[in-house]
């Protein structure tokens, strides 16, 4: 289920996906909701483009650390490639 910011207070949410298109964000929200997974989503900026780099807006999906594995599995079964932080914090 989609959770608001207070659900994550005092916890370290993990970024699992950046939806670059509204259609992808809405589809992933419905997949997570149907699976009963608690997640948060917020609009933020990311840098995109190869030749012409620009700042774009996307939907950033977060879950609690204990549900990352389940979220990744749900995403893979539905054709999504989970975001994995290239430099995880110690």
PyMOL Python script that loads the backbone (N, CA, C, O; Angstrom):
from pymol import cmd

cmd.read_pdbstr("""\
ATOM      1  N   UNK A   1       0.829  -1.177   0.000  1.00  0.00           N
ATOM      2  CA  UNK A   1       0.000   0.000   0.000  1.00  0.00           C
ATOM      3  C   UNK A   1       0.880   1.249   0.000  1.00  0.00           C
ATOM      4  O   UNK A   1       1.944   1.273   0.618  1.00  0.00           O
ATOM      5  N   UNK A   2       0.429   2.260  -0.686  1.00  0.00           N
ATOM      6  CA  UNK A   2       1.165   3.517  -0.729  1.00  0.00           C
ATOM      7  C   UNK A   2       1.122   4.171   0.641  1.00  0.00           C
ATOM      8  O   UNK A   2       0.057   4.314   1.240  1.00  0.00           O
ATOM      9  N   UNK A   3       2.293   4.566   1.131  1.00  0.00           N
ATOM     10  CA  UNK A   3       2.416   5.168   2.451  1.00  0.00           C
ATOM     11  C   UNK A   3       2.890   6.616   2.317  1.00  0.00           C
ATOM     12  O   UNK A   3       3.603   6.968   1.378  1.00  0.00           O
ATOM     13  N   UNK A   4       2.488   7.425   3.254  1.00  0.00           N
ATOM     14  CA  UNK A   4       2.908   8.820   3.294  1.00  0.00           C
ATOM     15  C   UNK A   4       4.216   8.938   4.089  1.00  0.00           C
ATOM     16  O   UNK A   4       4.659   7.973   4.711  1.00  0.00           O
ATOM     17  N   UNK A   5       4.816  10.106   4.061  1.00  0.00           N
ATOM     18  CA  UNK A   5       6.113  10.349   4.691  1.00  0.00           C
ATOM     19  C   UNK A   5       6.193   9.926   6.160  1.00  0.00           C
ATOM     20  O   UNK A   5       7.222   9.380   6.559  1.00  0.00           O
ATOM     21  N   UNK A   6       5.157  10.149   6.994  1.00  0.00           N
ATOM     22  CA  UNK A   6       5.272   9.751   8.408  1.00  0.00           C
ATOM     23  C   UNK A   6       5.552   8.253   8.617  1.00  0.00           C
ATOM     24  O   UNK A   6       6.147   7.871   9.625  1.00  0.00           O
ATOM     25  N   UNK A   7       5.132   7.420   7.685  1.00  0.00           N
ATOM     26  CA  UNK A   7       5.380   5.971   7.772  1.00  0.00           C
ATOM     27  C   UNK A   7       6.884   5.682   7.809  1.00  0.00           C
ATOM     28  O   UNK A   7       7.313   4.707   8.425  1.00  0.00           O
ATOM     29  N   UNK A   8       7.677   6.520   7.158  1.00  0.00           N
ATOM     30  CA  UNK A   8       9.116   6.293   7.040  1.00  0.00           C
ATOM     31  C   UNK A   8       9.939   7.063   8.069  1.00  0.00           C
ATOM     32  O   UNK A   8      11.162   6.929   8.094  1.00  0.00           O
ATOM     33  N   UNK A   9       9.297   7.868   8.921  1.00  0.00           N
ATOM     34  CA  UNK A   9      10.034   8.657   9.909  1.00  0.00           C
ATOM     35  C   UNK A   9      10.815   7.761  10.857  1.00  0.00           C
ATOM     36  O   UNK A   9      10.298   6.765  11.364  1.00  0.00           O
ATOM     37  N   UNK A  10      12.069   8.133  11.088  1.00  0.00           N
ATOM     38  CA  UNK A  10      12.932   7.377  11.983  1.00  0.00           C
ATOM     39  C   UNK A  10      13.462   6.089  11.364  1.00  0.00           C
ATOM     40  O   UNK A  10      14.094   5.288  12.052  1.00  0.00           O
ATOM     41  N   UNK A  11      13.215   5.882  10.090  1.00  0.00           N
ATOM     42  CA  UNK A  11      13.670   4.681   9.379  1.00  0.00           C
ATOM     43  C   UNK A  11      14.483   5.117   8.171  1.00  0.00           C
ATOM     44  O   UNK A  11      14.451   6.289   7.796  1.00  0.00           O
ATOM     45  N   UNK A  12      15.195   4.213   7.570  1.00  0.00           N
ATOM     46  CA  UNK A  12      16.020   4.514   6.403  1.00  0.00           C
ATOM     47  C   UNK A  12      15.398   3.891   5.163  1.00  0.00           C
ATOM     48  O   UNK A  12      15.734   2.757   4.824  1.00  0.00           O
ATOM     49  N   UNK A  13      14.496   4.597   4.468  1.00  0.00           N
ATOM     50  CA  UNK A  13      13.907   4.034   3.255  1.00  0.00           C
ATOM     51  C   UNK A  13      14.971   3.817   2.179  1.00  0.00           C
ATOM     52  O   UNK A  13      15.957   4.549   2.099  1.00  0.00           O
ATOM     53  N   UNK A  14      14.745   2.800   1.361  1.00  0.00           N
ATOM     54  CA  UNK A  14      15.693   2.429   0.312  1.00  0.00           C
ATOM     55  C   UNK A  14      15.067   2.740  -1.048  1.00  0.00           C
ATOM     56  O   UNK A  14      13.940   2.334  -1.330  1.00  0.00           O
ATOM     57  N   UNK A  15      15.809   3.461  -1.882  1.00  0.00           N
ATOM     58  CA  UNK A  15      15.360   3.761  -3.235  1.00  0.00           C
ATOM     59  C   UNK A  15      15.434   2.487  -4.071  1.00  0.00           C
ATOM     60  O   UNK A  15      16.489   1.861  -4.169  1.00  0.00           O
ATOM     61  N   UNK A  16      14.290   2.103  -4.680  1.00  0.00           N
ATOM     62  CA  UNK A  16      14.287   0.868  -5.471  1.00  0.00           C
ATOM     63  C   UNK A  16      13.966   1.091  -6.944  1.00  0.00           C
ATOM     64  O   UNK A  16      14.182   0.198  -7.763  1.00  0.00           O
ATOM     65  N   UNK A  17      13.450   2.279  -7.294  1.00  0.00           N
ATOM     66  CA  UNK A  17      13.107   2.509  -8.695  1.00  0.00           C
ATOM     67  C   UNK A  17      12.888   3.992  -8.942  1.00  0.00           C
ATOM     68  O   UNK A  17      12.380   4.709  -8.080  1.00  0.00           O
ATOM     69  N   UNK A  18      13.279   4.443 -10.134  1.00  0.00           N
ATOM     70  CA  UNK A  18      12.991   5.802 -10.580  1.00  0.00           C
ATOM     71  C   UNK A  18      12.183   5.677 -11.862  1.00  0.00           C
ATOM     72  O   UNK A  18      12.711   5.284 -12.902  1.00  0.00           O
ATOM     73  N   UNK A  19      10.901   6.014 -11.784  1.00  0.00           N
ATOM     74  CA  UNK A  19      10.033   5.965 -12.965  1.00  0.00           C
ATOM     75  C   UNK A  19      10.202   7.268 -13.734  1.00  0.00           C
ATOM     76  O   UNK A  19      10.001   8.357 -13.197  1.00  0.00           O
ATOM     77  N   UNK A  20      10.570   7.134 -14.984  1.00  0.00           N
ATOM     78  CA  UNK A  20      10.817   8.313 -15.810  1.00  0.00           C
ATOM     79  C   UNK A  20       9.581   8.734 -16.589  1.00  0.00           C
ATOM     80  O   UNK A  20       9.541   9.821 -17.166  1.00  0.00           O
ATOM     81  N   UNK A  21       8.574   7.869 -16.602  1.00  0.00           N
ATOM     82  CA  UNK A  21       7.316   8.168 -17.292  1.00  0.00           C
ATOM     83  C   UNK A  21       6.153   7.929 -16.337  1.00  0.00           C
ATOM     84  O   UNK A  21       6.180   7.000 -15.530  1.00  0.00           O
ATOM     85  N   UNK A  22       5.147   8.765 -16.437  1.00  0.00           N
ATOM     86  CA  UNK A  22       3.977   8.659 -15.573  1.00  0.00           C
ATOM     87  C   UNK A  22       3.318   7.295 -15.712  1.00  0.00           C
ATOM     88  O   UNK A  22       2.902   6.708 -14.713  1.00  0.00           O
ATOM     89  N   UNK A  23       3.219   6.790 -16.916  1.00  0.00           N
ATOM     90  CA  UNK A  23       2.593   5.488 -17.162  1.00  0.00           C
ATOM     91  C   UNK A  23       3.292   4.383 -16.368  1.00  0.00           C
ATOM     92  O   UNK A  23       2.631   3.526 -15.781  1.00  0.00           O
ATOM     93  N   UNK A  24       4.635   4.401 -16.350  1.00  0.00           N
ATOM     94  CA  UNK A  24       5.394   3.405 -15.594  1.00  0.00           C
ATOM     95  C   UNK A  24       5.149   3.544 -14.093  1.00  0.00           C
ATOM     96  O   UNK A  24       5.001   2.545 -13.390  1.00  0.00           O
ATOM     97  N   UNK A  25       5.107   4.780 -13.606  1.00  0.00           N
ATOM     98  CA  UNK A  25       4.881   5.013 -12.179  1.00  0.00           C
ATOM     99  C   UNK A  25       3.511   4.506 -11.750  1.00  0.00           C
ATOM    100  O   UNK A  25       3.383   3.838 -10.724  1.00  0.00           O
ATOM    101  N   UNK A  26       2.498   4.823 -12.529  1.00  0.00           N
ATOM    102  CA  UNK A  26       1.143   4.382 -12.187  1.00  0.00           C
ATOM    103  C   UNK A  26       1.019   2.856 -12.230  1.00  0.00           C
ATOM    104  O   UNK A  26       0.358   2.258 -11.380  1.00  0.00           O
ATOM    105  N   UNK A  27       1.647   2.241 -13.207  1.00  0.00           N
ATOM    106  CA  UNK A  27       1.602   0.772 -13.313  1.00  0.00           C
ATOM    107  C   UNK A  27       2.302   0.128 -12.116  1.00  0.00           C
ATOM    108  O   UNK A  27       1.781  -0.820 -11.527  1.00  0.00           O
ATOM    109  N   UNK A  28       3.482   0.642 -11.755  1.00  0.00           N
ATOM    110  CA  UNK A  28       4.208   0.075 -10.617  1.00  0.00           C
ATOM    111  C   UNK A  28       3.428   0.286  -9.318  1.00  0.00           C
ATOM    112  O   UNK A  28       3.410  -0.601  -8.464  1.00  0.00           O
ATOM    113  N   UNK A  29       2.792   1.426  -9.157  1.00  0.00           N
ATOM    114  CA  UNK A  29       1.962   1.652  -7.972  1.00  0.00           C
ATOM    115  C   UNK A  29       0.866   0.602  -7.884  1.00  0.00           C
ATOM    116  O   UNK A  29       0.623   0.059  -6.806  1.00  0.00           O
ATOM    117  N   UNK A  30       0.204   0.307  -8.988  1.00  0.00           N
ATOM    118  CA  UNK A  30      -0.881  -0.682  -8.956  1.00  0.00           C
ATOM    119  C   UNK A  30      -0.342  -2.080  -8.688  1.00  0.00           C
ATOM    120  O   UNK A  30      -1.003  -2.875  -8.019  1.00  0.00           O
ATOM    121  N   UNK A  31       0.842  -2.395  -9.195  1.00  0.00           N
ATOM    122  CA  UNK A  31       1.461  -3.705  -8.941  1.00  0.00           C
ATOM    123  C   UNK A  31       1.783  -3.854  -7.459  1.00  0.00           C
ATOM    124  O   UNK A  31       1.455  -4.874  -6.853  1.00  0.00           O
ATOM    125  N   UNK A  32       2.427  -2.840  -6.868  1.00  0.00           N
ATOM    126  CA  UNK A  32       2.772  -2.898  -5.447  1.00  0.00           C
ATOM    127  C   UNK A  32       1.516  -2.954  -4.574  1.00  0.00           C
ATOM    128  O   UNK A  32       1.481  -3.695  -3.591  1.00  0.00           O
ATOM    129  N   UNK A  33       0.500  -2.187  -4.919  1.00  0.00           N
ATOM    130  CA  UNK A  33      -0.739  -2.188  -4.149  1.00  0.00           C
ATOM    131  C   UNK A  33      -1.401  -3.558  -4.204  1.00  0.00           C
ATOM    132  O   UNK A  33      -1.849  -4.067  -3.177  1.00  0.00           O
ATOM    133  N   UNK A  34      -1.468  -4.160  -5.381  1.00  0.00           N
ATOM    134  CA  UNK A  34      -2.071  -5.492  -5.536  1.00  0.00           C
ATOM    135  C   UNK A  34      -1.299  -6.543  -4.744  1.00  0.00           C
ATOM    136  O   UNK A  34      -1.884  -7.505  -4.248  1.00  0.00           O
ATOM    137  N   UNK A  35       0.014  -6.359  -4.627  1.00  0.00           N
ATOM    138  CA  UNK A  35       0.855  -7.308  -3.888  1.00  0.00           C
ATOM    139  C   UNK A  35       0.828  -7.045  -2.385  1.00  0.00           C
ATOM    140  O   UNK A  35       1.350  -7.850  -1.613  1.00  0.00           O
ATOM    141  N   UNK A  36       0.225  -5.927  -1.955  1.00  0.00           N
ATOM    142  CA  UNK A  36       0.169  -5.602  -0.528  1.00  0.00           C
ATOM    143  C   UNK A  36       1.488  -5.108   0.030  1.00  0.00           C
ATOM    144  O   UNK A  36       1.732  -5.205   1.232  1.00  0.00           O
ATOM    145  N   UNK A  37       2.343  -4.576  -0.836  1.00  0.00           N
ATOM    146  CA  UNK A  37       3.655  -4.082  -0.421  1.00  0.00           C
ATOM    147  C   UNK A  37       3.556  -2.621   0.013  1.00  0.00           C
ATOM    148  O   UNK A  37       2.977  -1.798  -0.696  1.00  0.00           O
ATOM    149  N   UNK A  38       4.122  -2.303   1.178  1.00  0.00           N
ATOM    150  CA  UNK A  38       4.173  -0.919   1.636  1.00  0.00           C
ATOM    151  C   UNK A  38       5.311  -0.205   0.910  1.00  0.00           C
ATOM    152  O   UNK A  38       6.441  -0.693   0.891  1.00  0.00           O
ATOM    153  N   UNK A  39       5.014   0.947   0.314  1.00  0.00           N
ATOM    154  CA  UNK A  39       6.003   1.706  -0.433  1.00  0.00           C
ATOM    155  C   UNK A  39       5.676   3.187  -0.326  1.00  0.00           C
ATOM    156  O   UNK A  39       4.560   3.576   0.019  1.00  0.00           O
ATOM    157  N   UNK A  40       6.672   3.995  -0.628  1.00  0.00           N
ATOM    158  CA  UNK A  40       6.482   5.429  -0.708  1.00  0.00           C
ATOM    159  C   UNK A  40       6.936   5.897  -2.074  1.00  0.00           C
ATOM    160  O   UNK A  40       7.810   5.286  -2.690  1.00  0.00           O
ATOM    161  N   UNK A  41       6.350   6.969  -2.542  1.00  0.00           N
ATOM    162  CA  UNK A  41       6.746   7.517  -3.841  1.00  0.00           C
ATOM    163  C   UNK A  41       6.744   9.041  -3.735  1.00  0.00           C
ATOM    164  O   UNK A  41       5.846   9.636  -3.139  1.00  0.00           O
ATOM    165  N   UNK A  42       7.767   9.656  -4.323  1.00  0.00           N
ATOM    166  CA  UNK A  42       7.835  11.109  -4.342  1.00  0.00           C
ATOM    167  C   UNK A  42       8.444  11.565  -5.659  1.00  0.00           C
ATOM    168  O   UNK A  42       9.243  10.859  -6.273  1.00  0.00           O
ATOM    169  N   UNK A  43       8.053  12.744  -6.071  1.00  0.00           N
ATOM    170  CA  UNK A  43       8.602  13.321  -7.288  1.00  0.00           C
ATOM    171  C   UNK A  43       9.911  14.015  -6.926  1.00  0.00           C
ATOM    172  O   UNK A  43       9.983  14.771  -5.956  1.00  0.00           O
ATOM    173  N   UNK A  44      10.935  13.746  -7.719  1.00  0.00           N
ATOM    174  CA  UNK A  44      12.230  14.375  -7.496  1.00  0.00           C
ATOM    175  C   UNK A  44      12.905  14.544  -8.852  1.00  0.00           C
ATOM    176  O   UNK A  44      12.372  14.116  -9.875  1.00  0.00           O
ATOM    177  N   UNK A  45      14.065  15.163  -8.856  1.00  0.00           N
ATOM    178  CA  UNK A  45      14.790  15.393 -10.100  1.00  0.00           C
ATOM    179  C   UNK A  45      15.935  14.407 -10.253  1.00  0.00           C
ATOM    180  O   UNK A  45      16.543  13.980  -9.271  1.00  0.00           O
ATOM    181  N   UNK A  46      16.223  14.051 -11.504  1.00  0.00           N
ATOM    182  CA  UNK A  46      17.366  13.212 -11.838  1.00  0.00           C
ATOM    183  C   UNK A  46      17.988  13.779 -13.111  1.00  0.00           C
ATOM    184  O   UNK A  46      17.353  14.546 -13.834  1.00  0.00           O
ATOM    185  N   UNK A  47      19.218  13.400 -13.375  1.00  0.00           N
ATOM    186  CA  UNK A  47      19.893  13.836 -14.597  1.00  0.00           C
ATOM    187  C   UNK A  47      19.756  12.741 -15.641  1.00  0.00           C
ATOM    188  O   UNK A  47      19.977  11.563 -15.359  1.00  0.00           O
ATOM    189  N   UNK A  48      19.388  13.145 -16.855  1.00  0.00           N
ATOM    190  CA  UNK A  48      19.204  12.175 -17.932  1.00  0.00           C
ATOM    191  C   UNK A  48      19.827  12.671 -19.217  1.00  0.00           C
ATOM    192  O   UNK A  48      20.229  13.829 -19.330  1.00  0.00           O
ATOM    193  N   UNK A  49      19.898  11.773 -20.182  1.00  0.00           N
ATOM    194  CA  UNK A  49      20.463  12.112 -21.475  1.00  0.00           C
ATOM    195  C   UNK A  49      21.909  11.687 -21.578  1.00  0.00           C
ATOM    196  O   UNK A  49      22.632  11.639 -20.583  1.00  0.00           O
ATOM    197  N   UNK A  50      22.321  11.380 -22.791  1.00  0.00           N
ATOM    198  CA  UNK A  50      23.700  10.960 -23.021  1.00  0.00           C
ATOM    199  C   UNK A  50      24.499  12.118 -23.610  1.00  0.00           C
ATOM    200  O   UNK A  50      25.521  12.527 -23.059  1.00  0.00           O
ATOM    201  N   UNK A  51      24.029  12.626 -24.711  1.00  0.00           N
ATOM    202  CA  UNK A  51      24.721  13.738 -25.358  1.00  0.00           C
ATOM    203  C   UNK A  51      24.259  15.065 -24.773  1.00  0.00           C
ATOM    204  O   UNK A  51      25.075  15.909 -24.403  1.00  0.00           O
ATOM    205  N   UNK A  52      22.943  15.243 -24.692  1.00  0.00           N
ATOM    206  CA  UNK A  52      22.374  16.471 -24.148  1.00  0.00           C
ATOM    207  C   UNK A  52      21.826  16.188 -22.758  1.00  0.00           C
ATOM    208  O   UNK A  52      20.656  15.839 -22.596  1.00  0.00           O
ATOM    209  N   UNK A  53      22.680  16.341 -21.766  1.00  0.00           N
ATOM    210  CA  UNK A  53      22.292  16.086 -20.380  1.00  0.00           C
ATOM    211  C   UNK A  53      21.315  17.161 -19.921  1.00  0.00           C
ATOM    212  O   UNK A  53      21.472  18.341 -20.235  1.00  0.00           O
ATOM    213  N   UNK A  54      20.303  16.728 -19.172  1.00  0.00           N
ATOM    214  CA  UNK A  54      19.336  17.677 -18.640  1.00  0.00           C
ATOM    215  C   UNK A  54      18.778  17.156 -17.327  1.00  0.00           C
ATOM    216  O   UNK A  54      18.900  15.973 -17.008  1.00  0.00           O
ATOM    217  N   UNK A  55      18.168  18.049 -16.579  1.00  0.00           N
ATOM    218  CA  UNK A  55      17.517  17.675 -15.327  1.00  0.00           C
ATOM    219  C   UNK A  55      16.056  17.395 -15.651  1.00  0.00           C
ATOM    220  O   UNK A  55      15.381  18.199 -16.293  1.00  0.00           O
ATOM    221  N   UNK A  56      15.585  16.244 -15.195  1.00  0.00           N
ATOM    222  CA  UNK A  56      14.212  15.824 -15.472  1.00  0.00           C
ATOM    223  C   UNK A  56      13.543  15.422 -14.165  1.00  0.00           C
ATOM    224  O   UNK A  56      14.214  15.187 -13.160  1.00  0.00           O
ATOM    225  N   UNK A  57      12.213  15.346 -14.185  1.00  0.00           N
ATOM    226  CA  UNK A  57      11.456  14.924 -13.003  1.00  0.00           C
ATOM    227  C   UNK A  57      11.050  13.469 -13.165  1.00  0.00           C
ATOM    228  O   UNK A  57      10.717  13.022 -14.262  1.00  0.00           O
ATOM    229  N   UNK A  58      11.081  12.742 -12.067  1.00  0.00           N
ATOM    230  CA  UNK A  58      10.668  11.348 -12.076  1.00  0.00           C
ATOM    231  C   UNK A  58      10.005  10.987 -10.760  1.00  0.00           C
ATOM    232  O   UNK A  58      10.047  11.754  -9.798  1.00  0.00           O
ATOM    233  N   UNK A  59       9.390   9.807 -10.727  1.00  0.00           N
ATOM    234  CA  UNK A  59       8.765   9.294  -9.507  1.00  0.00           C
ATOM    235  C   UNK A  59       9.749   8.326  -8.849  1.00  0.00           C
ATOM    236  O   UNK A  59      10.085   7.289  -9.422  1.00  0.00           O
ATOM    237  N   UNK A  60      10.204   8.669  -7.654  1.00  0.00           N
ATOM    238  CA  UNK A  60      11.171   7.861  -6.923  1.00  0.00           C
ATOM    239  C   UNK A  60      10.418   6.962  -5.950  1.00  0.00           C
ATOM    240  O   UNK A  60       9.669   7.451  -5.103  1.00  0.00           O
ATOM    241  N   UNK A  61      10.612   5.651  -6.067  1.00  0.00           N
ATOM    242  CA  UNK A  61       9.926   4.662  -5.230  1.00  0.00           C
ATOM    243  C   UNK A  61      10.858   4.192  -4.117  1.00  0.00           C
ATOM    244  O   UNK A  61      12.025   3.883  -4.357  1.00  0.00           O
ATOM    245  N   UNK A  62      10.329   4.142  -2.903  1.00  0.00           N
ATOM    246  CA  UNK A  62      11.086   3.733  -1.723  1.00  0.00           C
ATOM    247  C   UNK A  62      10.343   2.643  -0.953  1.00  0.00           C
ATOM    248  O   UNK A  62       9.113   2.602  -0.942  1.00  0.00           O
ATOM    249  N   UNK A  63      11.109   1.761  -0.311  1.00  0.00           N
ATOM    250  CA  UNK A  63      10.556   0.765   0.612  1.00  0.00           C
ATOM    251  C   UNK A  63      11.461   0.697   1.835  1.00  0.00           C
ATOM    252  O   UNK A  63      12.569   1.234   1.825  1.00  0.00           O
ATOM    253  N   UNK A  64      10.994   0.044   2.873  1.00  0.00           N
ATOM    254  CA  UNK A  64      11.820  -0.172   4.055  1.00  0.00           C
ATOM    255  C   UNK A  64      12.850  -1.260   3.759  1.00  0.00           C
ATOM    256  O   UNK A  64      12.605  -2.131   2.924  1.00  0.00           O
ATOM    257  N   UNK A  65      14.002  -1.219   4.435  1.00  0.00           N
ATOM    258  CA  UNK A  65      15.072  -2.182   4.151  1.00  0.00           C
ATOM    259  C   UNK A  65      14.635  -3.650   4.207  1.00  0.00           C
ATOM    260  O   UNK A  65      15.107  -4.471   3.421  1.00  0.00           O
ATOM    261  N   UNK A  66      13.743  -3.972   5.128  1.00  0.00           N
ATOM    262  CA  UNK A  66      13.335  -5.378   5.272  1.00  0.00           C
ATOM    263  C   UNK A  66      12.440  -5.878   4.132  1.00  0.00           C
ATOM    264  O   UNK A  66      12.192  -7.079   4.032  1.00  0.00           O
ATOM    265  N   UNK A  67      11.958  -4.982   3.278  1.00  0.00           N
ATOM    266  CA  UNK A  67      11.104  -5.412   2.167  1.00  0.00           C
ATOM    267  C   UNK A  67      11.757  -5.227   0.797  1.00  0.00           C
ATOM    268  O   UNK A  67      11.106  -5.425  -0.229  1.00  0.00           O
ATOM    269  N   UNK A  68      13.048  -4.847   0.771  1.00  0.00           N
ATOM    270  CA  UNK A  68      13.743  -4.632  -0.509  1.00  0.00           C
ATOM    271  C   UNK A  68      13.726  -5.895  -1.362  1.00  0.00           C
ATOM    272  O   UNK A  68      13.414  -5.831  -2.551  1.00  0.00           O
ATOM    273  N   UNK A  69      14.057  -7.036  -0.774  1.00  0.00           N
ATOM    274  CA  UNK A  69      14.093  -8.296  -1.534  1.00  0.00           C
ATOM    275  C   UNK A  69      12.748  -8.628  -2.154  1.00  0.00           C
ATOM    276  O   UNK A  69      12.680  -9.004  -3.324  1.00  0.00           O
ATOM    277  N   UNK A  70      11.682  -8.493  -1.388  1.00  0.00           N
ATOM    278  CA  UNK A  70      10.336  -8.781  -1.900  1.00  0.00           C
ATOM    279  C   UNK A  70       9.962  -7.796  -2.998  1.00  0.00           C
ATOM    280  O   UNK A  70       9.378  -8.186  -4.010  1.00  0.00           O
ATOM    281  N   UNK A  71      10.295  -6.514  -2.806  1.00  0.00           N
ATOM    282  CA  UNK A  71       9.984  -5.501  -3.817  1.00  0.00           C
ATOM    283  C   UNK A  71      10.723  -5.788  -5.120  1.00  0.00           C
ATOM    284  O   UNK A  71      10.141  -5.698  -6.200  1.00  0.00           O
ATOM    285  N   UNK A  72      12.013  -6.135  -5.017  1.00  0.00           N
ATOM    286  CA  UNK A  72      12.786  -6.458  -6.218  1.00  0.00           C
ATOM    287  C   UNK A  72      12.193  -7.656  -6.957  1.00  0.00           C
ATOM    288  O   UNK A  72      12.118  -7.653  -8.185  1.00  0.00           O
ATOM    289  N   UNK A  73      11.775  -8.669  -6.221  1.00  0.00           N
ATOM    290  CA  UNK A  73      11.183  -9.854  -6.845  1.00  0.00           C
ATOM    291  C   UNK A  73       9.877  -9.507  -7.562  1.00  0.00           C
ATOM    292  O   UNK A  73       9.650  -9.949  -8.688  1.00  0.00           O
ATOM    293  N   UNK A  74       9.035  -8.731  -6.924  1.00  0.00           N
ATOM    294  CA  UNK A  74       7.767  -8.305  -7.535  1.00  0.00           C
ATOM    295  C   UNK A  74       8.051  -7.515  -8.809  1.00  0.00           C
ATOM    296  O   UNK A  74       7.398  -7.712  -9.834  1.00  0.00           O
ATOM    297  N   UNK A  75       9.022  -6.630  -8.731  1.00  0.00           N
ATOM    298  CA  UNK A  75       9.362  -5.816  -9.899  1.00  0.00           C
ATOM    299  C   UNK A  75       9.869  -6.682 -11.053  1.00  0.00           C
ATOM    300  O   UNK A  75       9.429  -6.517 -12.190  1.00  0.00           O
ATOM    301  N   UNK A  76      10.777  -7.587 -10.770  1.00  0.00           N
ATOM    302  CA  UNK A  76      11.331  -8.448 -11.836  1.00  0.00           C
ATOM    303  C   UNK A  76      10.244  -9.296 -12.491  1.00  0.00           C
ATOM    304  O   UNK A  76      10.234  -9.467 -13.710  1.00  0.00           O
ATOM    305  N   UNK A  77       9.334  -9.825 -11.682  1.00  0.00           N
ATOM    306  CA  UNK A  77       8.240 -10.641 -12.243  1.00  0.00           C
ATOM    307  C   UNK A  77       7.352  -9.827 -13.173  1.00  0.00           C
ATOM    308  O   UNK A  77       6.677 -10.388 -14.037  1.00  0.00           O
ATOM    309  N   UNK A  78       7.347  -8.524 -13.002  1.00  0.00           N
ATOM    310  CA  UNK A  78       6.484  -7.656 -13.802  1.00  0.00           C
ATOM    311  C   UNK A  78       7.253  -6.830 -14.834  1.00  0.00           C
ATOM    312  O   UNK A  78       6.726  -5.858 -15.374  1.00  0.00           O
ATOM    313  N   UNK A  79       8.498  -7.218 -15.104  1.00  0.00           N
ATOM    314  CA  UNK A  79       9.270  -6.591 -16.164  1.00  0.00           C
ATOM    315  C   UNK A  79      10.009  -5.316 -15.808  1.00  0.00           C
ATOM    316  O   UNK A  79      10.441  -4.585 -16.698  1.00  0.00           O
ATOM    317  N   UNK A  80      10.162  -5.036 -14.517  1.00  0.00           N
ATOM    318  CA  UNK A  80      10.890  -3.846 -14.085  1.00  0.00           C
ATOM    319  C   UNK A  80      12.298  -4.229 -13.647  1.00  0.00           C
ATOM    320  O   UNK A  80      12.508  -5.303 -13.083  1.00  0.00           O
ATOM    321  N   UNK A  81      13.257  -3.353 -13.907  1.00  0.00           N
ATOM    322  CA  UNK A  81      14.626  -3.533 -13.443  1.00  0.00           C
ATOM    323  C   UNK A  81      14.818  -2.670 -12.207  1.00  0.00           C
ATOM    324  O   UNK A  81      14.823  -1.443 -12.315  1.00  0.00           O
ATOM    325  N   UNK A  82      14.977  -3.279 -11.025  1.00  0.00           N
ATOM    326  CA  UNK A  82      15.137  -2.483  -9.801  1.00  0.00           C
ATOM    327  C   UNK A  82      16.380  -1.614  -9.830  1.00  0.00           C
ATOM    328  O   UNK A  82      17.398  -1.983 -10.415  1.00  0.00           O
ATOM    329  N   UNK A  83      16.287  -0.456  -9.193  1.00  0.00           N
ATOM    330  CA  UNK A  83      17.441   0.409  -9.014  1.00  0.00           C
ATOM    331  C   UNK A  83      18.272  -0.159  -7.870  1.00  0.00           C
ATOM    332  O   UNK A  83      17.743  -0.482  -6.807  1.00  0.00           O
ATOM    333  N   UNK A  84      19.571  -0.277  -8.096  1.00  0.00           N
ATOM    334  CA  UNK A  84      20.483  -0.722  -7.041  1.00  0.00           C
ATOM    335  C   UNK A  84      21.539   0.354  -6.896  1.00  0.00           C
ATOM    336  O   UNK A  84      22.227   0.694  -7.859  1.00  0.00           O
ATOM    337  N   UNK A  85      21.667   0.889  -5.693  1.00  0.00           N
ATOM    338  CA  UNK A  85      22.636   1.949  -5.411  1.00  0.00           C
ATOM    339  C   UNK A  85      24.032   1.448  -5.741  1.00  0.00           C
ATOM    340  O   UNK A  85      24.458   0.437  -5.183  1.00  0.00           O
ATOM    341  N   UNK A  86      24.766   2.125  -6.636  1.00  0.00           N
ATOM    342  CA  UNK A  86      26.108   1.673  -6.999  1.00  0.00           C
ATOM    343  C   UNK A  86      27.114   1.792  -5.862  1.00  0.00           C
ATOM    344  O   UNK A  86      28.143   1.118  -5.877  1.00  0.00           O
ATOM    345  N   UNK A  87      26.832   2.638  -4.878  1.00  0.00           N
ATOM    346  CA  UNK A  87      27.732   2.811  -3.739  1.00  0.00           C
ATOM    347  C   UNK A  87      26.931   2.743  -2.449  1.00  0.00           C
ATOM    348  O   UNK A  87      26.648   3.776  -1.842  1.00  0.00           O
ATOM    349  N   UNK A  88      26.556   1.523  -2.015  1.00  0.00           N
ATOM    350  CA  UNK A  88      25.758   1.414  -0.783  1.00  0.00           C
ATOM    351  C   UNK A  88      26.512   1.971   0.428  1.00  0.00           C
ATOM    352  O   UNK A  88      27.737   1.886   0.510  1.00  0.00           O
ATOM    353  N   UNK A  89      25.764   2.531   1.346  1.00  0.00           N
ATOM    354  CA  UNK A  89      26.330   3.096   2.562  1.00  0.00           C
ATOM    355  C   UNK A  89      26.711   1.975   3.526  1.00  0.00           C
ATOM    356  O   UNK A  89      25.999   0.977   3.626  1.00  0.00           O
ATOM    357  N   UNK A  90      27.837   2.135   4.239  1.00  0.00           N
ATOM    358  CA  UNK A  90      28.263   1.088   5.198  1.00  0.00           C
ATOM    359  C   UNK A  90      27.371   0.988   6.407  1.00  0.00           C
ATOM    360  O   UNK A  90      27.611   0.158   7.284  1.00  0.00           O
TER     361      UNK A  90
END
""", "prot")
cmd.dss("prot")
cmd.show_as("cartoon", "prot")
cmd.util.cbc("prot")
cmd.orient("prot")
